[in-house]
Amino acid sequence: MLRIEEITAKALKKINNDRYKLSLVVAKRAEQLANGATCLVELDKNKVKLTDIALYEIANDKITLEGLVEIS
């Protein structure tokens, strides 16, 4: 597994370097994972923080902003 800094940088590139949007997506996805959503990557929810799992999913194109948050 990559270091969290590398994962964050990769995820940030996927969201066009917009830290605000990245934080929205991570928060929303972490909330879904906490409420029982299935993890889309091969990580153990009991050993890895939910926010780190969300970042990893974004970095690997499993989650997008458009799929989670309605943009007005």
C-alpha positions as CSV (number, residue, x, y, z in Angstrom):
1,M,0.0,0.0,0.0
2,L,1.2,3.5,-0.8
3,R,1.9,6.1,1.8
4,I,-1.1,8.3,2.7
5,E,0.6,11.4,1.3
6,E,1.0,9.7,-2.1
7,I,-2.6,8.5,-2.0
8,T,-3.9,12.0,-1.1
9,A,-1.9,13.6,-3.9
10,K,-3.3,11.1,-6.4
11,A,-6.8,11.6,-5.2
12,L,-6.4,15.4,-5.3
13,K,-5.4,15.2,-9.0
14,K,-8.6,13.2,-9.7
15,I,-10.7,16.1,-8.3
16,N,-8.8,18.7,-10.3
17,N,-6.6,19.9,-7.3
18,D,-9.7,21.3,-5.5
19,R,-9.1,20.6,-1.8
20,Y,-12.6,21.7,-0.9
21,K,-14.2,19.2,-3.2
22,L,-11.9,16.5,-2.1
23,S,-12.8,17.0,1.5
24,L,-16.5,16.9,0.5
25,V,-16.1,13.6,-1.3
26,V,-14.0,12.0,1.5
27,A,-16.4,13.1,4.2
28,K,-19.4,11.8,2.3
29,R,-17.8,8.5,1.4
30,A,-16.4,8.0,5.0
31,E,-20.0,8.5,6.3
32,Q,-21.3,5.9,3.9
33,L,-18.6,3.5,4.9
34,A,-19.5,4.1,8.6
35,N,-23.1,3.4,7.9
36,G,-22.3,0.0,6.3
37,A,-21.5,0.7,2.7
38,T,-19.3,-1.9,1.0
39,C,-15.6,-1.0,0.6
40,L,-14.7,-0.8,-3.1
41,V,-11.0,-1.6,-2.5
42,E,-9.2,-4.4,-0.8
43,L,-8.7,-2.8,2.6
44,D,-9.9,-3.9,6.1
45,K,-12.3,-1.3,7.6
46,N,-11.3,-2.5,11.0
47,K,-7.6,-1.7,10.5
48,V,-7.6,1.3,8.2
49,K,-9.4,4.6,8.9
50,L,-12.5,5.2,6.9
51,T,-11.2,8.5,5.6
52,D,-8.1,6.7,4.3
53,I,-10.2,4.1,2.6
54,A,-12.3,6.9,0.9
55,L,-9.1,8.6,-0.3
56,Y,-7.8,5.3,-1.7
57,E,-11.1,4.7,-3.5
58,I,-11.0,8.2,-5.1
59,A,-7.3,7.7,-6.1
60,N,-8.3,4.4,-7.8
61,D,-11.3,5.9,-9.7
62,K,-13.8,3.9,-7.7
63,I,-15.6,7.1,-6.4
64,T,-16.3,10.4,-8.0
65,L,-17.7,13.7,-6.8
66,E,-20.6,13.5,-9.2
67,G,-21.5,10.1,-7.9
68,L,-21.8,11.2,-4.2
69,V,-22.8,14.9,-4.0
70,E,-25.4,16.8,-5.9
71,I,-23.8,20.0,-7.2
72,S,-26.1,23.0,-7.4
